[in-house]
Amino acid sequence: MSMLPERPDLSGLDADIVDYIEALEAALDEAETSGSGRAPRAETALEPSEPPTTMNIISISRDGMAKRTPRHLYFRQRRGGMGVFDIETPEDDPPAFLAAADESA
């Protein structure tokens, strides 16, 4: 049973493009029915590693973009962890400053 949405009218497109779309649809349909040989990845809800607090972590990029994240949303990590992706900035604007602040102060 395919999960493909209803396809729009493709009659105005070049035949090569229609063939490509049909090949992609067939590959998707096969992957859905065969399971592609991989076990499904377990989806687990991330739970904060600490109870909620009034502490916040403030990230500021080199160009001045800022983001405030509640401290309890940062997770404990084992060695080699990637850390929390707290602020999404362009590659040429890395995080430059990190501070902890208490809302109740």
N, C-alpha and C positions, 0 to 999 in steps of 0.2 A: 504494500500500500504506500504509494508515493506521497510525500508531503509537499510536492511542488505546488506553487500557487498557479492559478489559472493564467495561462500564457496570453499576452496581448497579441494583436494581429501583427504577424511578421511579414505579410505579403509585400510590403514596400522595401524590405531589406534585400541586400545582395545575397545570392544563393550560398556563398561561402560563409557568410555570417550566420545564416539559418542553420547550415550544417554544423557549425561550431557550437551553436546553442543547443542543438539536438544531441550532440556528442556529450556536452556537459550535463545535460539532463539525464542521459543514459548512464553516465558514470555516477552521478549522484544517486539515481535510483538503485543501481547495483550496490553502491556502498551502503545504502539504507537497508537493503534486503540481506546482504551477506555479512554485515557487521564489520567488514574490512579486516577481519582477523585480529582485531585489537579488542582488549577488554575495555568496557566503558570506564571512563575516569569517574571516580567517586566524587560526588559533589557534596561537600560538607560546608555547613554554615560556619563562618569564622566567628568565634566568640572572643571578646576582649579577654586578655590575660590578667586584667586587674579590674576591680570594681570601679564604677564611674567616680571621677574626682573633679574638682574645679581647676585642676592643672591643665594647661594647654602647651603644646609645642608650636612655636612660630618659626616657619621656614621663610627665608627671604632670598630670592635669587640675586645674582650679580646685577641684573638690570632693574631690580626693585619689585619684582612680582612677589607677593606675600600670600601665605596661607596659614590659617590657624587650625590645628587638629587637637582634639581632646587627648590627653595623655593616655587614657585607658584604651584607646584604639591602636596604640603601638603594641606589637606582640613580642613576647620573648622568643628568641631565636637560638638555634644551635649554631655552632661554628660554621662559617661559610654561607650564612644566610645573606640574602640580597637586601635586607632591610625593608622599611616601609617606603613605598613610593608615595610620598606625601604631596609633592608638588610637581606638576607636569610642566616643564619648560622646554623651549627649544634646546637642542644640543649645545648651541653656542651661548647659552645663558644658564650656567650651572648654579645649584644652590650655593650660596656664599655665607649665609649667617643662620644660626640656629639658636633659639632661646626658649627657655621655659618661663611661663608666666602663670600666676594664680589669679583666676577671675575674682576671687573673694578678697583679694588684697587691695 
